[in-house]
């Protein structure tokens, strides 16, 4: 029997998705022309599903510092930081991240996934209790598998439900750790962080917020939802990634907690993986400066987000509740979403196809993520394509459009 | 609450998630027979937490397969709460 036979059902589902045309899980870009444009199968394609919120992937200065770090330190570190040591760029980024967040400590990981996996699983010991939002990202769920601590979920973005569930936990002498996110990746909705902070405090629990999609995006200085809600002092650990608004790859944790340095010798997903190459770290150091002074970029980003969100509503699509750079359109079925996604790509528009069980409440989504680099013309073109295909497929009604559009 | 009563509640909650399922019984394998994905199972657990007013940590259901086994976990957690 094949060792992969256990994935028979997955094979069926994967083939079903691929039969509709393109393979949404391995789209190949022949060229990336800019933060908002690429070439797929020889066709110029608008990129509206790449989380490139501030469009910094082609930032000239970030590229220059990356190139010079590449020449200075070589292509890779060939090992982990505990074995091969840290490079100057790692230390500099950690110091800059700590001061960006106004915190005592920072720790850089090789990916955002590893930052979540490592910090959450290491903080939660056997006697502790992890309480996570039900719509948490896969990396938070995977952290739950790695920890010996019991795990409870609370209803998505529901502070009262969190209170109820915290009230049921029997204290074994350990700590309770609550985990939520700044902007949730699938629907683009924000956590009610002020209320969650209040509940967390009532129970003396620790609070971890993953700001993967909100760093650089929310808050006057780009420090995320905690800054926007004015609760930074009440969030014990901020997690995040360099692969979205900072345009590179990597993850991090910042905190004021005493003995933070212990995490660097206790956290296995930090200790036993190769560290980021200097070129990547150098680009992040530069991009972080742009994020810090990025008020104008954020204004443009939110103005694009509002524009896309309102245009999609006007066209008659069902979108997520909050205006954010993630604008997710809900389709009736996964078949419809797959066909719709293919039609968009064939017309030169790339968005994310998100299907159950990776989505909340079994929704089938076409997930757009807008950038400050998108022009109004690009957004108009994207909405026009969505509208055209939406009418063709009977997802939206032309009469409604004539009335309100 | 005895075994049968807890089993009946679990079946009731399963029918909320999948109204068209038929013949759910004590021996039904929740994942294999009902094709519930991991999120649906966790949502079922959430509903049971609310019904029984207990906390059911996810690791406690890792090895449960049948409705009857799940009922056993609920009962032992109820006992722990009272203890």
Contacts between the chains, C-beta under 8 A, distances in Angstrom:
chain1	res1	chain2	res2	distance
A	129	B	57	7.5
A	134	B	42	7.3
A	134	B	43	7.6
A	134	B	46	7.0
A	144	B	58	6.6
A	150	B	55	7.8
A	150	B	57	3.2
A	150	B	58	7.4
A	150	B	59	5.8
A	150	B	60	7.3
A	151	B	57	5.8
A	151	B	58	4.5
A	151	B	59	6.7
A	152	B	49	7.6
A	152	B	55	5.5
A	152	B	56	7.7
A	152	B	57	6.0
A	152	B	58	7.4
A	153	B	42	6.1
A	153	B	45	7.9
A	153	B	46	6.1
A	153	B	58	7.6
A	155	B	46	7.2
A	164	B	50	7.8
A	165	B	49	7.0
A	165	B	55	6.6
A	168	B	49	7.0
A	168	B	53	6.7
A	168	B	54	6.1
A	168	B	55	4.2
A	169	B	55	5.2
A	170	B	55	7.4
A	170	B	80	7.1
A	170	B	81	7.1
A	356	B	37	7.4
A	356	B	39	7.8
A	357	B	37	4.5
A	357	B	38	6.8
A	357	B	39	4.9
A	357	B	40	7.9
